[in-house]
Amino acid sequence: MRKLFTVLILLSIVSTGFAVELTNFFGTISARERYDNEEYLYSDPRTANFGEPYQKITNDKVRVGYRLGIKLKFHDNLTAGLTLRSGIRSVMWQDINNIAGLTPGVQEAYINWRLFEETAEIAGREKKFYTTMEFGIIPQAGNAMWDLYAAHQQTDNPGRADDPRDGTFADRMSGLNGARITVGIGCLSLRGVYHTDKVEGRRVEWMNSSSPNDNVPDKYTVLAGGELNAAEALQLDDHVKGMNLTLGYDYGWAYRVGNWYKSSKDSVYFDESIWGMYANIGPQWANLNFGYGSNERDSIHLSRYWDYKLVLGFPEGMVPDMLADLQLVGNYQIHSQIHKFGQYNGHNAEREAIAIYINKKILNLDWQPRAIFFTTSVSDKKIYTNTRYEITTTVTFDMTPKQGTD
């Protein structure tokens, strides 16, 4: 709560020096009924019971969550945003299992400064050129690379290396601590990102003593990437309404302290790389999303994550209005993590998830019944499955003030 109060106080102080305009107030409230059926299977192929369950656990949970946000305008090129969300325990991890998870946390608190914006006509079409900088806890939509990065905050230590009960498939993304610069050049945008997991560092140096120095540095990641809107580049939007053809790529360098080197009090790093790519292809009624993330930590693991999502609906005008917003969504995710340390050295943990759900708006409520199937194995040494069924109802609102009204 102290972080929340600090952010609110800072916004109130800043607003006293500017003519602040509330440009947006939005939010989502969600309730879900979840049923889990877990099975632990015999993993020793030398036994007659190999592959059969030896323990079954059934469980049901009612989860609720919310997200509330505002956007403020201080100047034509200077805006700010504040978003609160239930269940934030760290930068990119959330848990709304219990009442404690309903405590509000700061998901986003950022300044958006548009340094440059220009429009030029090229080949008979208007193209935008701009440079934008963002500071603070900046918005970052989840994708395969960032979800993989965030999942490793929970699953990369030896004690949880083969624990699939949370794994990669939880909704971990919320925001990034740091800064991002984006340069738009027509249909191409280039970006650079600085993100830190641990927003403090401490070093103790002994000048005239044999005592070892104590160094607890920040953990941070620097990335460079870009996004190409190929539909705009090829001018497909003049011929195919609502066509998406977007490609993106990021490559990063991460620096952190290895938790497994606790015997050393000095700074010990290991080489690490993280990169990812994504694509959004097709019209709104037949949209395919693909994402891939890779995170390699020298002598620790090689972790890769594939995410495929297909959204099917109806083209505009083909069906009655009552069915126009009906969507069928299929999502397949697979996470492969090859271990390079400890008892799982050389083993490959594979986590798979298949989600199928229907989305339909009824009585201004967004209904989303779904079924999710999980399977996890660690080189056939440990097998675990979790079948999950959910019924989710969300209410979303957006109270953007209308222009020209009091």
Buried (B, 14 or more C-beta within 10 A) or exposed (E): EEEBEEBBEBBEEBEEEEEBEEBBBBBBBBBBBBBBBBBBBBBEEEEEEEEEEEEEEEEEBEBBBBBBBBBBBBEEBEBBBBBBBBBBEBBBBBBBEEEEBEEBBBBBBBBBBBEEEEEEEEEEEEBEEBBBBBBBBBBBEBBBBBBBBBBBBBBBBBEEBBBBEBBBBBBBBBBBBBBBBBBBEBBBBBBBBBBBBBEEEEEEEEEEEEEEEEBBBBBBBBBBBBBBBBBBEEEBBEEEEEBBBBBBBBBBBBBBBBEBEEEEBEBEBBEBEBBBBBBBBBBBBEBBBBBBBBBBBEEBBBBBBBBBBBBBBBEEEEEEEEEBBBBEBEBBBBBBBBBBBEEBEEBBBBBBBBBBBEBBBEEEEBBBBBBBBBBBBBBEBBBBBBBBBBBBBBEBEEEEEEEEEE
